Amino acid sequence: MKVDVEYLEFMWSMRHFLITCGDIEGKSNIIAVSFCMPISKKPPLIACAIGKNSCSSELIKNSKEFIINVPLAELKPQIYYCGFHSGYQVDKFKETGLTAQSAHQVKAPIIDECVAHMECKVTQIIETGDKNLFIGEVVEAYADETLAKGERKTEYAQGDFPRKVYGTRFKTQ
Ligand SMILES: Cc1cc2nc3c(=O)[nH]c(=O)nc-3n(C[C@H](O)[C@H](O)[C@H](O)COP(=O)(O)O)c2cc1C
């Protein structure tokens, strides 16, 4: 027997990312994002779907920049904190203890505890249902040296289906 399910759970091999946005000198924010994928190699483009009502959407729309930070599994508590709280209400850098550091080409900070960083400039914004799909061109990408050289084994934060965020059963009429 087959039963109706929340379809997203069965797409879930996605990696969790922490996207930073805003301005390190002013207001900056962190959002947990899994709806994120490469969509072109030349030019290097990545698409990220971010809730229309989120603080991050507003900041990215204004600055036209964001950074994809790659967390390891040990940052899961911080990922979940950033995924269940809004920058409209809290300062996520302060609350998680994550360290903001200057990026190279964009005003938003990188998260020092993450192992890789992709600085992106927005080339296109597409409205998709409840999300804004931000297409960003990667202007610079860098990672911890041991990781880049494959000298270190890593467990990226991935896999868990964030049921509390996406667990509402979806059924088309
Ligand atoms: C593991 C995980 C993955 C998430 N992925 C996304 C995502 O891909 N897109 C999105 O809009 N929200 C996603 N969320 C929810 C946002 O992180 C959440 O709505 C957040 O509070 C928005 O913060 P902001 O208002 O500070 O931007 C995810 C949450 C978790 C816990």
PDBQT file of the ligand as one rigid body, heavy atoms in Angstrom, charges set to zero:
ROOT
HETATM    1  C1  LIG A 201      17.939  22.729   8.201  1.00  0.00    +0.000 C 
HETATM    2  C2  LIG A 201      17.116  23.886   7.735  1.00  0.00    +0.000 A 
HETATM    3  C3  LIG A 201      17.069  24.212   6.391  1.00  0.00    +0.000 A 
HETATM    4  C4  LIG A 201      16.317  25.301   5.927  1.00  0.00    +0.000 A 
HETATM    5  N1  LIG A 201      16.305  25.597   4.593  1.00  0.00    +0.000 NA
HETATM    6  C5  LIG A 201      15.637  26.690   4.165  1.00  0.00    +0.000 A 
HETATM    7  C6  LIG A 201      15.665  27.048   2.785  1.00  0.00    +0.000 A 
HETATM    8  O1  LIG A 201      16.274  26.382   1.951  1.00  0.00    +0.000 OA
HETATM    9  N2  LIG A 201      14.988  28.165   2.409  1.00  0.00    +0.000 N 
HETATM   10  C7  LIG A 201      14.290  28.947   3.317  1.00  0.00    +0.000 A 
HETATM   11  O2  LIG A 201      13.685  29.949   2.923  1.00  0.00    +0.000 OA
HETATM   12  N3  LIG A 201      14.257  28.633   4.623  1.00  0.00    +0.000 NA
HETATM   13  C8  LIG A 201      14.916  27.538   5.071  1.00  0.00    +0.000 A 
HETATM   14  N4  LIG A 201      14.883  27.220   6.390  1.00  0.00    +0.000 N 
HETATM   15  C9  LIG A 201      14.125  28.078   7.308  1.00  0.00    +0.000 C 
HETATM   16  C10 LIG A 201      14.835  29.412   7.572  1.00  0.00    +0.000 C 
HETATM   17  O3  LIG A 201      16.170  29.184   7.987  1.00  0.00    +0.000 OA
HETATM   18  C11 LIG A 201      14.042  30.155   8.678  1.00  0.00    +0.000 C 
HETATM   19  O4  LIG A 201      12.790  30.516   8.151  1.00  0.00    +0.000 OA
HETATM   20  C12 LIG A 201      14.756  31.348   9.287  1.00  0.00    +0.000 C 
HETATM   21  O5  LIG A 201      14.176  31.603  10.548  1.00  0.00    +0.000 OA
HETATM   22  C13 LIG A 201      14.697  32.619   8.469  1.00  0.00    +0.000 C 
HETATM   23  O6  LIG A 201      15.507  33.559   9.114  1.00  0.00    +0.000 OA
HETATM   24  P1  LIG A 201      15.573  35.124   8.764  1.00  0.00    +0.000 P 
HETATM   25  O7  LIG A 201      14.179  35.700   8.956  1.00  0.00    +0.000 OA
HETATM   26  O8  LIG A 201      16.546  35.650   9.770  1.00  0.00    +0.000 OA
HETATM   27  O9  LIG A 201      16.039  35.271   7.364  1.00  0.00    +0.000 OA
HETATM   28  C14 LIG A 201      15.593  26.104   6.864  1.00  0.00    +0.000 A 
HETATM   29  C15 LIG A 201      15.628  25.768   8.228  1.00  0.00    +0.000 A 
HETATM   30  C16 LIG A 201      16.366  24.662   8.667  1.00  0.00    +0.000 A 
HETATM   31  C17 LIG A 201      16.383  24.330  10.128  1.00  0.00    +0.000 C 
ENDROOT
TORSDOF 0
